[in-house]
Amino acid sequence: MAGSGPGRPPATVLAIDAGNSKTDVAVVDAEGSVLGSARGGGFRPPRAGAAAAPDGPDRPNGEAGPDGGAGPDGGARRDEPGQLHALHTLDGLDGLDGLDGLDGTVRQALGSAGLSSVTHVSACLANADLPAEEAELAEAVRARGWGASSEVRNDTFAVLRAGVDEPRGVAVVCGAGINCVGMVPDGRTARFPAVGRISGDWGGGAGLAEEALWFAARAEDGRGAPTELARTLPAHFGLPSMYALVEALHLGRLAAGRRHELTPVLFSTAAAGDAVAGAIVDRLAEEVVLMSTVALGRLGLLDEEVPVVLGGSVLAARHPRLLGGIEELLAARAPKAVVSVVTAPPVLGAALLGLDRLGSPAAARARLRSRYGEQASAVRGSGAPPPGR
């Protein structure tokens, strides 16, 4: 095991799960015990010329609502894995400066564990969407001296690893946006760029709210089919019509970030039987299954019993029509897949990825998992139950 043996200090992992609104850090030993932890502000690596993200609770953030969506500041950055963002530029990430905002939280966690550095850093970071960005951020992490070795992954990998017993399976995360990754024990992965419409993305809380507004506006002015969304969306804000809602959003009387509040309205309208709202929900189910099966196919897992983990605020809300649609479609296309909704914090996944790197035994992973509670709950009864159930 790396870092262990006579005359050498015990091997340790620094696990980082950094989203836009908050960062969780844990220091874990090779036996799966948590030695220290800390929580800090979010991680938004700046582009060239931008200021580093401050560390602390008073920083502006893009926190998503209960069912996903853009943050209250109206930005479209990632608050959780899968959230859309729109600040990629040709200048790329300023990874080294971006880590300034994490340094205080990391040092706090290390200090609480009585350490100044660790054997391995396992960092799962928001906005590390492309392998080139992961490589740039990994170089910046190494320059910080937090650990002897380091690995940076997109934060969706943390959700996946938190929901599976071994590094094998697929995860779809649907919060304000949508993303999907897959992995197998030999190190192969499947992933999508997930940077918005330019990379072919559809779905997530922000996209669903926009879609609902589009159909509702056209229904009211006669260009589209009738839908109750034309009544329920403006009513949520105490407004009498879609025209009034469009005007309020356009003129800034309603902050753009409040659009995320419309996502649960869409789901409740669909649950009440509205055909247009229901069709939007059904399309999201199709998109989740499409991403899952493409990833499974790339990894050669379509015909195998394999976990498909669902995460993010939209999927974690367990809307019956959405989860039922996912279950039905996936059963037809990947009949041996075992679907679950992950509830454990992503920092668990980052820590498990670190223990994988150290070669820690199953007992260590089980000990760590027990520290954070159950990993996932089954969506459907077929297939093996998730571990711990």
GUNU-97577 format. One line per field, with one value per residue: residue number from 1; x, y, z of N, C-alpha, C, CB in turn. Coordinates in steps of 0.1 Angstrom, whole numbers. Glycine has a CB too. Example, Ala and Ser with C-alpha at 12.3 -4.5 7.8 and 13.67 -1.06 7.14 Angstrom:
resi: 1/2 .
nx: 132/128 .
ny: -57/-22 .
nz: 78/71 .
cax: 123/137 .
cay: -45/-11 .
caz: 78/71 .
cx: 132/129 .
cy: -33/0 .
cz: 78/79 .
cbx: 113/141 .
cby: -45/-6 .
cbz: 90/57 .
//
This chain:
resi: 1/2/3/4/5/6/7/8/9/10/11/12/13/14/15/16/17/18/19/20/21/22/23/24/25/26/27/28/29/30/31/32/33/34/35/36/37/38/39/40/41/42/43/44/45/46/47/48/49/50/51/52/53/54/55/56/57/58/59/60/61/62/63/64/65/66/67/68/69/70/71/72/73/74/75/76/77/78/79/80/81/82/83/84/85/86/87/88/89/90/91/92/93/94/95/96/97/98/99/100/101/102/103/104/105/106/107/108/109/110/111/112/113/114/115/116/117/118/119/120/121/122/123/124/125/126/127/128/129/130/131/132/133/134/135/136/137/138/139/140/141/142/143/144/145/146/147/148/149/150/151/152/153/154/155/156/157/158/159/160/161/162/163/164/165/166/167/168/169/170/171/172/173/174/175/176/177/178/179/180/181/182/183/184/185/186/187/188/189/190/191/192/193/194/195/196/197/198/199/200/201/202/203/204/205/206/207/208/209/210/211/212/213/214/215/216/217/218/219/220/221/222/223/224/225/226/227/228/229/230/231/232/233/234/235/236/237/238/239/240/241/242/243/244/245/246/247/248/249/250/251/252/253/254/255/256/257/258/259/260/261/262/263/264/265/266/267/268/269/270/271/272/273/274/275/276/277/278/279/280/281/282/283/284/285/286/287/288/289/290/291/292/293/294/295/296/297/298/299/300/301/302/303/304/305/306/307/308/309/310/311/312/313/314/315/316/317/318/319/320/321/322/323/324/325/326/327/328/329/330/331/332/333/334/335/336/337/338/339/340/341/342/343/344/345/346/347/348/349/350/351/352/353/354/355/356/357/358/359/360/361/362/363/364/365/366/367/368/369/370/371/372/373/374/375/376/377/378/379/380/381/382/383/384/385/386/387/388/389 .
nx: 8/6/28/28/43/73/90/79/54/19/-3/-22/-51/-62/-92/-112/-141/-153/-176/-195/-208/-200/-173/-162/-139/-120/-98/-84/-74/-55/-70/-96/-106/-118/-98/-98/-117/-132/-152/-158/-159/-172/-159/-146/-128/-109/-110/-84/-72/-93/-105/-94/-115/-130/-125/-148/-179/-191/-188/-200/-224/-236/-258/-279/-315/-340/-348/-330/-314/-304/-283/-290/-277/-281/-262/-247/-232/-215/-232/-234/-225/-230/-242/-251/-228/-214/-189/-166/-137/-115/-91/-88/-87/-76/-59/-40/-43/-70/-71/-64/-86/-93/-73/-73/-94/-85/-61/-72/-86/-64/-50/-68/-65/-40/-19/5/6/-3/-4/-17/-37/-70/-90/-121/-135/-156/-163/-141/-143/-133/-107/-83/-86/-87/-61/-47/-56/-47/-20/-18/-27/-6/14/7/16/1/0/19/13/-12/-46/-69/-103/-134/-163/-185/-176/-171/-197/-205/-187/-193/-217/-214/-201/-176/-152/-169/-194/-221/-230/-255/-260/-282/-288/-289/-280/-269/-251/-230/-211/-189/-172/-147/-130/-104/-95/-106/-128/-159/-173/-188/-185/-202/-207/-228/-252/-236/-221/-240/-258/-289/-314/-317/-322/-322/-325/-349/-367/-365/-375/-401/-411/-410/-429/-452/-454/-460/-483/-501/-501/-511/-496/-488/-497/-524/-517/-515/-493/-492/-507/-498/-471/-468/-484/-470/-453/-472/-483/-505/-504/-487/-476/-472/-453/-431/-425/-417/-394/-378/-375/-362/-375/-380/-355/-331/-321/-341/-356/-351/-369/-391/-388/-398/-425/-431/-429/-449/-471/-470/-475/-502/-514/-511/-505/-485/-465/-460/-448/-424/-411/-410/-392/-369/-365/-359/-335/-318/-316/-306/-280/-270/-270/-254/-229/-227/-225/-201/-183/-186/-207/-234/-248/-244/-248/-250/-243/-264/-262/-281/-280/-280/-301/-325/-330/-328/-350/-370/-392/-422/-431/-408/-387/-401/-402/-375/-368/-384/-376/-348/-349/-356/-335/-311/-313/-302/-292/-289/-307/-302/-306/-283/-275/-255/-228/-208/-181/-175/-173/-150/-131/-132/-122/-96/-88/-90/-68/-47/-49/-63/-80/-112/-125/-116/-129/-155/-156/-152/-174/-195/-191/-203/-229/-257/-252/-269/-302/-325/-342/-358/-371/-359/-329/-298/-299/-287/-255/-255/-282 .
ny: -12/22/45/32/11/-2/24/44/70/66/60/85/103/132/144/162/178/201/224/250/265/256/239/208/191/164/145/114/82/53/32/39/57/89/116/143/173/198/226/250/279/282/269/285/284/310/326/337/368/372/376/356/331/340/326/314/320/343/348/355/333/305/291/263/258/238/220/223/246/279/300/324/347/349/338/312/291/261/247/222/188/186/210/236/259/290/302/295/302/310/315/297/278/295/278/277/302/299/279/293/300/277/270/278/263/237/237/241/216/198/207/201/174/171/173/183/177/151/117/113/133/136/151/164/184/212/226/215/203/192/169/183/205/192/183/207/217/197/200/225/218/200/219/232/216/200/173/142/129/134/137/150/152/156/168/151/125/120/118/95/76/76/63/36/3/-5/9/10/15/38/72/96/130/154/185/218/217/191/160/132/104/75/46/20/-7/-10/15/28/53/69/98/130/163/183/211/227/238/239/216/197/193/188/195/194/215/243/243/230/249/270/257/252/279/287/271/278/306/306/292/310/332/321/308/283/249/246/248/242/253/279/292/283/289/318/323/313/333/352/365/376/366/351/370/391/378/374/400/409/394/402/429/429/430/406/387/370/347/336/320/293/285/277/251/230/237/231/202/197/205/188/164/168/162/176/177/189/198/172/160/174/165/138/139/145/122/105/116/113/85/80/92/75/50/53/58/34/17/25/15/-11/-23/-27/-51/-62/-68/-38/-9/20/52/78/113/146/176/176/149/137/146/128/127/111/105/111/94/70/69/68/43/26/30/24/-2/-15/-10/-15/-40/-53/-34/-17/5/34/60/83/94/100/123/139/142/118/101/113/107/79/73/81/62/40/45/43/16/5/-19/-36/-35/-10/8/2/10/38/44/39/60/81/73/57/48/49/46/22/24/8/-25/-47/-67/-66/-54/-22/-19/-22/-20 .
nz: 0/-8/7/32/57/73/90/75/73/80/52/36/25/9/3/-19/-27/-47/-54/-69/-50/-25/-8/2/22/32/52/51/64/53/62/61/80/90/95/97/87/67/57/31/11/-23/-55/-82/-108/-121/-154/-176/-165/-147/-113/-85/-69/-39/-6/15/34/26/0/-34/-49/-69/-61/-65/-67/-49/-69/-88/-111/-121/-102/-75/-82/-108/-124/-145/-136/-122/-95/-86/-95/-130/-135/-158/-173/-184/-189/-201/-219/-246/-234/-214/-182/-153/-134/-112/-98/-93/-73/-51/-37/-25/-8/19/31/26/41/66/70/69/91/112/111/121/102/77/50/26/15/-10/-31/-39/-59/-68/-90/-97/-129/-142/-169/-192/-203/-207/-191/-166/-165/-164/-140/-123/-124/-111/-86/-78/-76/-53/-32/-15/-13/-19/-43/-69/-82/-104/-111/-129/-111/-113/-113/-86/-76/-89/-79/-52/-52/-59/-54/-62/-85/-110/-132/-142/-140/-139/-136/-127/-122/-121/-147/-168/-168/-175/-166/-169/-156/-153/-136/-148/-155/-177/-190/-196/-210/-214/-229/-218/-216/-222/-247/-270/-268/-272/-252/-234/-211/-175/-146/-153/-181/-183/-171/-189/-212/-203/-200/-227/-240/-226/-231/-258/-259/-246/-264/-287/-306/-300/-286/-263/-228/-193/-182/-189/-171/-145/-143/-143/-121/-100/-93/-85/-106/-133/-159/-187/-203/-184/-169/-187/-192/-166/-162/-184/-180/-156/-132/-120/-108/-129/-119/-105/-121/-118/-99/-113/-122/-104/-105/-132/-130/-111/-126/-147/-133/-126/-149/-173/-207/-223/-204/-193/-216/-217/-194/-200/-221/-208/-193/-214/-223/-201/-201/-226/-224/-205/-217/-239/-226/-212/-234/-246/-228/-229/-214/-217/-217/-193/-157/-140/-121/-124/-115/-102/-97/-83/-80/-94/-101/-76/-64/-70/-87/-96/-123/-139/-128/-132/-160/-167/-155/-170/-197/-195/-187/-210/-227/-214/-199/-176/-160/-128/-112/-92/-67/-56/-24/-7/3/-22/-15/-2/-24/-37/-17/-17/-43/-39/-20/-36/-53/-34/-30/-10/13/10/35/45/27/34/60/57/42/60/77/64/59/42/8/-15/-28/-40/-71/-86/-83/-97/-103/-84/-50/-40/-23/12/16 .
cax: 0/14/30/28/54/82/98/72/42/7/-8/-34/-58/-69/-104/-118/-153/-155/-187/-195/-214/-193/-163/-160/-126/-118/-86/-88/-62/-57/-79/-109/-110/-117/-89/-101/-125/-135/-161/-155/-167/-172/-147/-149/-115/-111/-103/-73/-77/-104/-100/-96/-127/-126/-128/-156/-193/-196/-186/-212/-225/-246/-265/-292/-327/-343/-350/-320/-316/-294/-282/-297/-271/-284/-251/-250/-220/-219/-233/-233/-222/-240/-249/-246/-221/-212/-178/-154/-132/-103/-80/-87/-87/-64/-60/-32/-50/-83/-69/-62/-99/-95/-62/-76/-102/-76/-52/-80/-88/-51/-47/-76/-59/-26/-9/8/4/-8/2/-24/-48/-81/-98/-132/-137/-165/-158/-131/-152/-125/-94/-73/-88/-83/-47/-42/-58/-39/-6/-19/-27/7/22/4/23/-8/3/30/7/-25/-54/-81/-114/-147/-170/-195/-170/-173/-211/-205/-179/-201/-229/-210/-192/-163/-152/-176/-208/-224/-238/-261/-263/-291/-291/-292/-277/-269/-238/-229/-197/-188/-159/-145/-118/-92/-92/-113/-139/-168/-178/-193/-179/-211/-205/-240/-258/-225/-217/-251/-266/-303/-320/-313/-333/-322/-330/-364/-374/-365/-385/-415/-414/-412/-442/-462/-456/-466/-497/-509/-503/-518/-486/-486/-508/-528/-510/-517/-481/-494/-513/-491/-458/-469/-491/-460/-448/-483/-486/-517/-503/-473/-471/-466/-440/-421/-422/-410/-381/-371/-372/-354/-383/-377/-341/-330/-318/-354/-362/-350/-381/-401/-387/-408/-438/-432/-431/-463/-481/-471/-482/-516/-520/-509/-498/-472/-456/-456/-439/-410/-406/-407/-380/-358/-362/-352/-321/-310/-314/-297/-267/-266/-268/-242/-218/-226/-220/-186/-175/-190/-214/-248/-254/-240/-254/-241/-251/-266/-265/-287/-278/-283/-313/-337/-332/-329/-364/-378/-405/-426/-431/-395/-381/-407/-398/-361/-368/-390/-367/-335/-351/-357/-323/-300/-322/-295/-288/-295/-308/-303/-304/-273/-278/-242/-222/-198/-168/-173/-167/-136/-123/-131/-113/-83/-85/-87/-54/-38/-50/-69/-88/-126/-129/-114/-139/-167/-155/-154/-188/-203/-190/-211/-242/-260/-248/-279/-314/-330/-353/-367/-368/-351/-315/-294/-301/-275/-249/-259/-296 .
cay: 0/34/53/25/2/2/37/54/74/60/66/94/109/145/143/175/180/215/229/265/272/251/229/199/185/154/138/100/74/42/22/44/66/103/122/157/177/213/231/263/285/275/269/289/288/322/326/347/382/372/375/343/330/341/315/318/320/356/349/353/319/302/279/259/256/224/211/227/259/289/305/336/358/348/332/299/283/249/246/208/182/186/223/243/271/296/311/290/311/305/317/285/280/299/269/280/312/294/272/302/300/264/267/280/252/225/239/238/202/192/211/193/160/172/170/194/172/138/108/115/143/132/164/163/199/218/233/207/196/186/164/194/213/184/183/220/219/187/206/235/211/195/230/236/208/194/158/137/127/141/134/158/147/164/164/140/112/118/113/81/67/76/55/23/-4/-5/19/4/19/50/81/108/140/164/196/229/212/176/154/118/98/61/42/6/-8/-9/29/34/61/74/111/140/176/189/226/234/234/237/202/188/190/192/191/200/224/256/240/227/261/277/250/255/293/288/265/286/319/303/288/321/341/314/301/269/242/250/241/248/261/294/297/279/296/332/322/310/346/361/373/372/361/349/383/398/371/377/414/410/388/410/442/427/431/393/383/359/335/330/311/279/281/272/237/222/240/222/189/196/207/175/154/171/157/185/170/196/196/158/157/179/155/125/141/145/108/100/122/106/71/81/94/63/38/56/56/19/10/28/7/-26/-28/-27/-64/-67/-62/-27/2/33/60/91/123/160/180/172/134/134/150/116/129/97/104/111/82/59/69/63/29/18/30/17/-17/-20/-8/-21/-47/-57/-22/-16/20/39/75/85/104/103/135/136/141/104/96/117/99/65/74/82/49/31/48/37/1/1/-30/-34/-31/4/15/0/19/52/46/39/73/90/68/49/54/50/38/16/30/-3/-38/-57/-66/-67/-42/-15/-23/-15/-20 .
caz: 0/-10/19/45/59/84/88/67/79/74/40/38/13/10/-6/-21/-35/-48/-63/-70/-38/-13/-9/13/23/42/53/54/63/44/68/60/91/88/105/97/76/67/46/28/0/-36/-64/-96/-113/-131/-167/-177/-162/-137/-100/-79/-61/-25/2/27/32/21/-15/-42/-53/-79/-55/-71/-59/-46/-81/-98/-117/-120/-88/-72/-88/-122/-132/-149/-133/-116/-81/-83/-108/-140/-138/-169/-171/-197/-188/-208/-229/-253/-225/-205/-168/-145/-124/-101/-91/-89/-61/-39/-29/-18/1/34/35/27/53/79/71/72/105/121/112/126/91/68/37/26/5/-23/-32/-48/-61/-78/-91/-107/-141/-148/-177/-203/-198/-207/-178/-155/-165/-159/-125/-116/-123/-101/-73/-74/-72/-39/-22/-5/-13/-27/-57/-70/-93/-105/-120/-129/-99/-116/-109/-72/-74/-94/-70/-40/-54/-64/-44/-69/-96/-121/-134/-149/-132/-146/-126/-133/-113/-130/-160/-169/-172/-174/-167/-166/-153/-150/-128/-155/-157/-188/-186/-207/-205/-223/-225/-209/-214/-227/-260/-280/-268/-275/-240/-232/-198/-163/-141/-160/-194/-182/-169/-202/-221/-198/-204/-242/-244/-219/-238/-271/-256/-243/-275/-298/-315/-295/-281/-249/-217/-180/-178/-191/-159/-133/-142/-137/-108/-90/-89/-82/-118/-139/-173/-192/-208/-173/-164/-196/-190/-154/-164/-194/-174/-144/-119/-114/-111/-138/-111/-99/-131/-113/-92/-122/-125/-96/-111/-143/-126/-105/-137/-154/-124/-126/-162/-185/-218/-227/-193/-193/-227/-213/-184/-207/-229/-199/-190/-226/-223/-191/-205/-238/-220/-197/-226/-247/-218/-210/-246/-248/-218/-231/-202/-220/-215/-180/-145/-137/-115/-130/-104/-105/-87/-86/-73/-101/-100/-62/-60/-71/-94/-101/-138/-144/-125/-138/-174/-167/-153/-182/-209/-193/-187/-224/-235/-207/-189/-164/-152/-115/-110/-78/-65/-46/-14/1/-2/-32/-9/0/-37/-39/-8/-22/-54/-33/-14/-48/-57/-24/-29/4/12/11/48/46/20/41/72/53/38/72/83/57/58/31/-4/-25/-26/-52/-78/-90/-76/-104/-101/-70/-43/-37/-11/24/17 .
cx: 9/15/30/40/63/90/91/59/30/2/-21/-39/-64/-80/-110/-130/-156/-165/-186/-200/-207/-183/-162/-147/-126/-104/-88/-75/-66/-66/-93/-114/-108/-109/-92/-110/-127/-145/-158/-163/-165/-159/-151/-135/-116/-105/-92/-79/-87/-98/-102/-108/-123/-131/-136/-170/-199/-194/-199/-212/-236/-254/-278/-303/-330/-344/-341/-323/-304/-294/-289/-290/-273/-273/-255/-238/-225/-220/-232/-230/-233/-246/-242/-238/-217/-200/-165/-150/-119/-91/-78/-88/-74/-63/-53/-39/-63/-82/-66/-75/-101/-84/-65/-84/-94/-67/-59/-82/-75/-47/-55/-72/-45/-15/-7/6/0/-1/-4/-35/-57/-91/-108/-137/-148/-157/-146/-138/-144/-112/-83/-74/-84/-68/-41/-44/-50/-25/-7/-20/-14/16/19/11/14/-6/14/25/-7/-33/-66/-91/-126/-155/-181/-189/-171/-187/-212/-199/-187/-212/-226/-200/-178/-163/-157/-190/-209/-232/-243/-265/-271/-295/-296/-289/-276/-255/-239/-215/-199/-174/-159/-132/-105/-87/-99/-125/-147/-173/-182/-187/-188/-209/-216/-244/-247/-220/-228/-260/-280/-307/-313/-323/-333/-328/-345/-372/-375/-375/-399/-420/-418/-426/-454/-465/-463/-481/-506/-511/-509/-509/-484/-498/-511/-520/-513/-504/-483/-501/-504/-478/-459/-475/-481/-454/-459/-486/-498/-516/-489/-467/-465/-453/-429/-416/-413/-396/-372/-367/-364/-362/-382/-363/-341/-328/-330/-361/-361/-362/-392/-400/-396/-422/-441/-436/-445/-474/-482/-478/-497/-523/-518/-500/-485/-462/-451/-446/-425/-404/-402/-394/-368/-354/-355/-338/-313/-307/-305/-283/-261/-262/-256/-229/-216/-220/-205/-178/-178/-198/-229/-255/-250/-248/-245/-249/-252/-271/-270/-284/-281/-298/-326/-340/-335/-343/-374/-391/-410/-426/-417/-387/-387/-404/-384/-361/-373/-381/-354/-337/-352/-344/-310/-307/-315/-290/-296/-295/-309/-301/-294/-277/-265/-236/-210/-184/-165/-167/-153/-127/-121/-122/-98/-79/-82/-72/-44/-38/-55/-79/-103/-131/-127/-125/-152/-167/-158/-168/-198/-203/-200/-226/-244/-257/-259/-291/-320/-341/-363/-362/-360/-337/-311/-296/-287/-268/-253/-274/-301 .
cy: 12/41/45/15/7/15/47/58/68/67/74/100/122/145/157/173/194/219/244/272/268/241/221/192/175/148/124/92/61/31/27/53/80/110/137/161/192/216/246/268/278/277/273/294/299/319/337/361/383/371/361/343/331/329/319/319/332/358/348/339/317/290/276/257/241/215/216/240/268/295/319/348/358/342/318/290/270/250/231/201/183/200/230/255/277/306/305/300/305/306/305/289/286/291/272/291/307/286/280/302/287/262/268/268/239/226/236/223/195/195/203/179/160/169/183/190/157/130/111/125/138/143/162/178/203/225/226/198/188/180/174/202/205/184/196/222/209/193/217/229/206/207/235/228/202/179/154/133/133/136/143/152/157/159/154/127/110/113/98/72/66/66/40/17/-6/5/13/8/32/59/92/118/151/174/208/226/197/171/139/113/83/57/27/5/-7/5/35/42/65/87/119/154/183/203/234/230/232/223/192/185/195/187/198/211/237/254/237/240/269/271/253/269/294/283/273/299/317/299/300/330/334/307/287/262/247/242/249/256/276/300/295/286/310/332/320/323/356/370/368/365/358/362/391/391/374/391/416/405/397/423/441/429/417/390/371/346/329/321/296/275/275/257/228/225/232/208/187/197/194/164/156/167/165/178/176/195/182/155/162/169/142/127/140/130/102/104/115/92/71/83/82/52/41/54/41/12/13/19/-7/-31/-29/-40/-70/-61/-51/-16/14/42/74/100/136/163/176/157/130/137/138/118/116/95/103/98/69/58/64/48/21/18/23/2/-23/-20/-14/-29/-52/-46/-21/-1/23/54/76/96/108/115/131/135/126/98/100/109/85/64/74/69/39/33/42/22/-3/-10/-27/-30/-16/12/14/9/33/54/47/53/83/85/60/56/57/43/34/23/19/-16/-48/-56/-67/-54/-35/-19/-15/-15/-34 .
cz: 0/4/32/45/69/81/80/74/72/62/43/25/17/-1/-7/-31/-36/-59/-63/-57/-25/-17/4/12/34/41/59/54/55/49/67/71/87/99/107/86/78/56/44/16/-13/-44/-78/-101/-123/-144/-166/-174/-152/-123/-94/-71/-47/-17/14/24/26/6/-22/-47/-63/-74/-62/-62/-56/-58/-92/-104/-115/-106/-87/-78/-103/-130/-136/-148/-126/-101/-77/-96/-118/-143/-150/-165/-184/-197/-193/-218/-236/-244/-216/-191/-163/-133/-111/-92/-86/-76/-49/-31/-21/-7/15/39/36/39/66/81/75/87/115/122/117/115/84/53/38/15/-9/-21/-43/-49/-72/-79/-101/-118/-147/-158/-188/-197/-198/-195/-166/-153/-160/-144/-117/-114/-112/-87/-68/-70/-58/-29/-11/-3/-22/-42/-57/-82/-93/-115/-119/-117/-101/-112/-94/-69/-78/-83/-56/-40/-58/-54/-49/-80/-109/-122/-141/-139/-141/-135/-133/-122/-121/-145/-159/-173/-169/-175/-164/-163/-151/-143/-135/-159/-168/-183/-199/-201/-217/-219/-216/-206/-220/-241/-271/-279/-268/-263/-240/-219/-187/-159/-149/-174/-193/-179/-181/-211/-217/-202/-219/-245/-238/-227/-251/-270/-254/-255/-288/-308/-312/-290/-267/-239/-204/-175/-180/-179/-146/-132/-137/-124/-97/-84/-86/-94/-125/-152/-176/-197/-196/-168/-174/-194/-177/-155/-173/-188/-161/-131/-112/-118/-120/-130/-105/-109/-126/-105/-100/-125/-117/-101/-123/-139/-119/-116/-145/-146/-124/-140/-174/-195/-222/-216/-192/-204/-224/-204/-191/-215/-220/-195/-202/-227/-213/-195/-217/-234/-213/-207/-235/-239/-215/-222/-249/-239/-219/-220/-205/-216/-201/-168/-140/-130/-124/-119/-108/-94/-92/-81/-81/-100/-85/-57/-62/-77/-100/-116/-144/-141/-131/-153/-175/-165/-165/-194/-207/-192/-201/-231/-228/-195/-176/-155/-139/-112/-96/-78/-54/-37/-6/-5/-11/-26/-5/-13/-40/-30/-12/-34/-49/-27/-25/-52/-47/-24/-16/2/13/24/51/39/28/54/68/49/50/79/77/55/45/18/-14/-22/-39/-58/-82/-84/-83/-102/-87/-63/-41/-24/1/26/22 .
cbx: -10/8/20/15/62/92/110/69/40/-4/-10/-31/-68/-59/-114/-108/-165/-141/-200/-203/-228/-203/-149/-172/-115/-129/-75/-98/-58/-43/-75/-118/-101/-132/-75/-89/-139/-122/-176/-140/-162/-183/-140/-159/-108/-105/-113/-66/-81/-114/-107/-84/-134/-133/-115/-151/-200/-190/-176/-213/-226/-240/-267/-289/-339/-355/-364/-319/-329/-294/-268/-299/-256/-287/-238/-255/-210/-210/-246/-247/-218/-251/-248/-257/-209/-224/-176/-157/-128/-101/-81/-75/-90/-65/-55/-18/-52/-89/-58/-60/-110/-94/-51/-84/-114/-68/-45/-94/-93/-40/-49/-91/-60/-25/-15/22/17/-23/-1/-29/-43/-88/-89/-143/-124/-175/-154/-122/-161/-122/-90/-74/-103/-88/-41/-49/-73/-38/-2/-31/-37/14/20/-11/33/-22/-10/36/7/-24/-58/-77/-119/-154/-176/-200/-155/-171/-221/-198/-165/-206/-238/-205/-198/-159/-138/-174/-215/-232/-229/-273/-250/-304/-279/-285/-264/-280/-226/-238/-187/-195/-152/-146/-118/-92/-77/-117/-134/-180/-166/-209/-178/-211/-192/-237/-267/-214/-209/-247/-259/-312/-317/-299/-330/-308/-323/-366/-367/-351/-382/-416/-403/-401/-443/-459/-442/-458/-498/-502/-490/-526/-473/-475/-504/-543/-495/-520/-469/-503/-527/-489/-451/-477/-502/-449/-439/-480/-473/-526/-510/-473/-482/-477/-443/-426/-434/-417/-382/-380/-384/-343/-397/-388/-333/-319/-309/-363/-355/-337/-387/-401/-372/-406/-439/-419/-421/-465/-477/-456/-476/-519/-534/-503/-507/-475/-462/-468/-444/-411/-416/-418/-381/-360/-376/-360/-321/-318/-327/-301/-266/-277/-280/-242/-219/-239/-228/-184/-178/-177/-212/-251/-251/-225/-256/-234/-244/-276/-251/-303/-263/-282/-313/-336/-321/-319/-369/-379/-404/-439/-439/-387/-380/-422/-400/-353/-377/-404/-364/-329/-364/-367/-320/-290/-328/-283/-289/-287/-320/-293/-318/-259/-288/-233/-216/-198/-166/-186/-176/-135/-128/-145/-116/-82/-96/-97/-52/-41/-37/-76/-85/-133/-121/-100/-141/-169/-141/-145/-192/-199/-176/-205/-252/-275/-237/-273/-325/-333/-349/-368/-381/-355/-309/-279/-307/-277/-233/-254/-302 .
cby: 0/43/63/17/0/-9/34/48/90/59/56/105/100/157/132/185/171/222/224/270/269/245/236/188/196/142/146/95/69/36/19/33/63/109/121/166/170/221/229/265/300/279/255/301/276/334/328/346/388/361/385/339/316/353/307/331/317/367/339/363/310/298/282/246/262/223/211/217/265/300/307/338/358/362/332/299/290/238/252/202/168/177/231/247/269/304/315/276/325/312/329/278/267/315/256/285/325/285/262/317/302/252/277/292/250/224/252/246/196/197/226/194/154/162/159/199/174/137/94/101/157/118/176/153/206/228/247/199/205/196/152/202/218/170/180/231/216/174/212/244/199/189/241/235/217/196/151/124/111/156/119/173/133/162/176/140/112/132/121/79/72/89/61/23/-18/-19/25/-11/21/48/88/104/146/157/200/242/218/171/161/111/104/52/49/-2/-21/-18/30/23/74/64/118/141/184/181/230/249/245/247/200/176/197/187/176/207/227/261/229/217/270/277/235/253/302/280/251/289/325/293/278/330/348/324/308/268/227/248/240/237/256/296/291/264/296/341/311/301/352/369/374/383/371/339/392/398/356/375/423/403/374/412/450/437/435/382/381/361/339/341/312/277/294/279/233/224/255/222/184/206/219/170/155/185/154/199/168/211/200/150/163/193/153/121/154/153/101/104/137/105/64/92/106/58/35/71/63/13/16/43/12/-33/-18/-24/-73/-64/-73/-22/7/32/62/89/122/163/194/176/127/141/162/109/140/94/115/123/80/60/83/70/26/24/45/22/-20/-12/6/-10/-59/-66/-9/-24/25/32/82/87/99/91/143/146/150/97/100/132/100/60/86/93/44/34/64/42/-5/13/-40/-47/-39/8/9/-14/18/55/34/28/78/94/79/45/46/46/46/1/38/-4/-43/-57/-53/-71/-44/0/-22/-2/-16 .
cbz: 12/-20/19/46/45/87/82/53/78/84/29/49/7/8/-2/-27/-31/-52/-59/-82/-36/-3/-12/14/24/41/62/44/78/41/82/58/104/86/100/98/76/66/50/24/-2/-44/-64/-96/-119/-125/-179/-190/-174/-140/-90/-71/-64/-19/6/33/45/29/-20/-53/-42/-92/-40/-79/-65/-37/-85/-109/-112/-130/-84/-57/-85/-127/-124/-164/-124/-120/-76/-77/-105/-137/-125/-178/-162/-201/-174/-215/-223/-266/-217/-208/-161/-142/-128/-105/-99/-99/-63/-44/-38/-27/-3/36/25/14/53/78/58/63/107/116/98/137/82/70/28/24/8/-28/-35/-44/-63/-74/-94/-100/-137/-138/-184/-214/-207/-220/-177/-156/-179/-167/-122/-123/-136/-104/-73/-86/-82/-37/-15/-10/-16/-21/-60/-69/-94/-109/-115/-142/-93/-130/-113/-64/-82/-107/-68/-36/-64/-78/-41/-74/-98/-121/-120/-162/-121/-155/-120/-139/-105/-126/-165/-179/-164/-184/-158/-177/-141/-163/-120/-168/-159/-198/-179/-211/-197/-224/-238/-196/-221/-227/-264/-278/-255/-280/-228/-244/-197/-164/-127/-162/-200/-170/-158/-208/-220/-183/-200/-249/-239/-205/-241/-279/-244/-232/-279/-306/-315/-285/-280/-247/-219/-170/-186/-204/-156/-133/-156/-147/-108/-95/-99/-70/-127/-141/-183/-203/-214/-161/-163/-211/-189/-143/-170/-206/-172/-144/-122/-119/-98/-148/-100/-95/-144/-105/-85/-135/-122/-82/-114/-152/-116/-94/-146/-157/-110/-124/-160/-181/-230/-230/-179/-194/-240/-207/-173/-216/-236/-186/-188/-239/-221/-177/-209/-247/-210/-188/-234/-252/-204/-206/-258/-245/-204/-232/-191/-234/-226/-178/-134/-150/-102/-142/-96/-107/-83/-101/-71/-116/-106/-54/-67/-58/-104/-95/-144/-138/-109/-137/-180/-157/-140/-185/-213/-180/-179/-232/-237/-201/-196/-167/-160/-104/-118/-69/-62/-53/-4/1/10/-42/3/4/-48/-36/6/-26/-64/-22/-5/-59/-58/-11/-32/10/24/7/59/41/6/45/79/41/29/82/81/43/59/31/-11/-39/-18/-50/-91/-105/-72/-119/-108/-70/-29/-37/-13/24/4 .
//
